[in-house]
Amino acid sequence: MYRYFIELSFLGTHYCGWQIQPNAETVQGVIDRSLSLLLGETIETTGCGRTDTGVHARYFVAHFDSKQFDLHTNRAFLKKWNLFLPPDIRIISVKMVNSAAHARFDATLRSYEYHINCQKDPFRLQTSYYFGRELNVQLMNDACRVLLKNDDFSSFCRTHTDVKTHICHLQRIEWVEQGESLIFYISADRFLRNMVRAIVGTLLNLGLGKINLEEFEEIVRKKDRCKAGQSAPAKGLFLTDVQYPYPDFK
């Protein structure tokens, strides 16, 4: 068997996230069915993580095993596969890797963006959160610096989630104003379920003046999801990068 990494992107609007679920259309389900049909063998992919319903990915990585050894050099296969897939999923590349390489467990850094549209724009309805109220972005960035010094994100993890640890190590977290858009950037070695959207929702409360910086710090210290704000809508969230320690891979 040969192991391949695939780089892909997808618009998550019409999918119940990446991971296969019963009675629901998911990106993984579409990928597995199409690949199994094209290769004539049962293929089960493993993704670099799981995205929630409606979340997008500009860059996503998954791996699969196949009996065929030339898929990484077969341009016709890549073109055929993309034609076979719906228009909201694109396969960027297929690369052969070491048989022990793992798309999820070997990832060293993941990056997300959350897009807020400050002016109503019907063309960004499914890819940004329209938020027309004035925000104190400087204060929100002060809170980001608080989070950068923190490593326990229990307050921003979906409840009743089976995880061994709530420890995550942030590399970058900040808000950047770009024209009529406000973009939240966050990078870490790992993320908890719903973590980014919970952080964004809580920071929006701070920016609106519903809580102050001291109260935000207390939310972090309490390690209680019920103390934090409501999760921001999924449609504004994008996975944008995944890094690996392999010299011959991104």
Residue pairs with C-beta under 8 A, 6 or more apart in sequence:
1 65
1 66
1 67
1 99
2 65
2 66
2 67
2 68
2 69
2 71
2 96
2 99
3 63
3 64
3 65
3 96
3 97
3 98
3 99
3 101
4 63
4 64
4 65
4 66
4 71
4 72
4 94
4 95
4 96
4 97
5 61
5 62
5 63
5 94
5 95
5 97
5 101
5 103
5 249
6 31
6 45
6 61
6 62
6 63
6 64
6 91
6 92
6 93
6 94
6 95
7 59
7 60
7 61
7 91
7 92
7 93
7 95
7 250
8 31
8 57
8 60
8 61
8 62
8 89
8 90
8 91
8 92
9 57
9 58
9 59
9 60
9 89
9 90
9 92
10 27
10 56
10 57
10 60
10 88
10 89
10 90
11 56
11 88
11 89
11 126
11 127
12 27
12 51
12 53
12 54
12 55
12 56
12 57
12 234
13 54
13 56
13 88
13 126
13 235
14 25
14 88
15 25
15 26
15 27
15 30
15 53
15 54
16 24
16 25
16 26
16 53
17 26
17 27
17 50
17 51
17 52
17 53
17 54
17 55
18 26
18 27
18 28
18 47
18 49
18 50
18 51
18 57
18 60
19 26
19 28
19 47
19 50
20 26
20 28
20 29
20 32
27 51
27 57
27 60
27 89
28 45
28 47
28 62
30 85
30 86
30 89
31 45
31 62
31 85
31 89
32 43
32 44
32 45
34 81
34 84
34 85
35 43
35 45
35 64
35 81
36 42
36 43
37 84
38 77
38 80
38 81
38 84
39 66
39 68
41 66
41 67
43 64
43 65
43 66
44 64
45 62
45 63
45 64
46 62
46 63
46 64
46 102
46 103
46 104
47 60
47 61
47 62
47 103
47 104
48 60
48 61
48 62
48 103
48 104
48 107
48 110
48 242
49 104
49 107
49 110
49 191
49 239
49 242
50 193
51 57
51 60
51 237
51 239
52 193
52 194
52 197
52 234
52 237
53 234
54 233
54 234
54 235
55 234
55 235
55 237
55 238
55 239
56 127
56 235
56 237
56 238
56 239
57 238
57 239
57 240
58 238
58 239
58 240
59 92
59 239
59 240
59 241
59 242
60 239
60 242
61 103
61 107
61 242
61 244
62 103
63 97
63 101
63 102
63 103
65 99
69 96
71 77
71 94
71 96
72 94
72 95
72 96
77 94
78 91
78 93
78 94
81 91
82 90
82 91
85 91
95 249
97 246
97 249
98 246
101 244
101 246
106 244
106 245
106 246
107 242
107 243
107 244
108 189
108 243
108 244
108 245
109 171
109 187
109 188
109 189
109 241
109 242
109 243
110 187
110 188
110 189
110 190
110 191
110 239
110 241
110 242
110 243
111 172
111 185
111 186
111 187
111 239
111 240
111 241
111 242
112 185
112 186
112 187
112 191
112 196
112 237
112 238
112 239
112 240
113 183
113 184
113 185
113 186
113 237
113 238
113 240
114 129
114 183
114 184
114 186
114 196
114 197
114 200
114 232
114 236
114 237
114 238
115 124
115 127
115 128
115 129
115 181
115 182
115 183
115 184
115 236
115 237
115 238
116 128
116 129
116 130
116 131
116 181
116 182
116 183
116 184
116 236
117 124
117 128
117 129
117 130
117 131
117 180
117 181
118 131
118 132
118 180
118 181
118 182
119 132
119 180
120 130
120 132
121 128
121 130
121 180
124 130
125 235
126 235
127 235
127 236
127 238
128 181
128 235
128 236
129 232
129 233
129 235
129 236
131 182
131 204
133 208
135 182
135 204
135 207
135 208
136 206
136 207
136 208
136 209
137 175
137 177
137 182
137 207
139 206
139 207
139 213
140 175
140 203
140 204
140 206
140 207
141 174
141 175
142 213
143 203
143 206
143 213
143 216
144 173
144 174
144 175
144 203
146 213
146 216
146 217
146 220
147 170
147 173
147 199
147 220
148 170
148 173
150 170
150 220
151 167
151 168
151 169
151 170
152 166
152 167
152 223
153 166
153 167
153 168
153 192
153 195
153 199
154 166
154 223
154 224
154 225
155 198
155 219
155 220
155 222
155 223
155 224
155 225
155 227
155 228
156 192
156 194
156 195
156 198
156 199
156 202
156 225
156 228
157 163
157 166
157 192
157 193
157 194
157 195
157 198
157 225
158 192
158 193
158 194
158 198
158 225
159 225
159 226
161 192
161 193
163 192
163 193
166 192
166 223
168 188
168 189
168 190
168 191
168 192
168 195
169 188
169 189
169 190
170 186
170 187
170 188
171 187
171 188
171 189
172 185
172 186
172 187
173 184
173 185
173 186
173 187
174 184
174 185
175 182
175 183
175 184
175 185
175 203
176 182
176 183
176 185
177 183
184 196
184 200
184 203
186 196
186 199
187 241
194 231
196 237
197 231
197 232
197 233
197 234
197 237
198 225
198 228
198 229
198 231
200 231
200 232
200 236
200 237
201 228
201 229
201 230
201 231
201 232
202 211
202 216
202 219
202 228
202 229
203 216
203 229
204 229
204 232
205 211
205 229
206 212
206 213
206 216
211 219
211 229
218 227
219 227
219 228
242 250
243 250
244 250
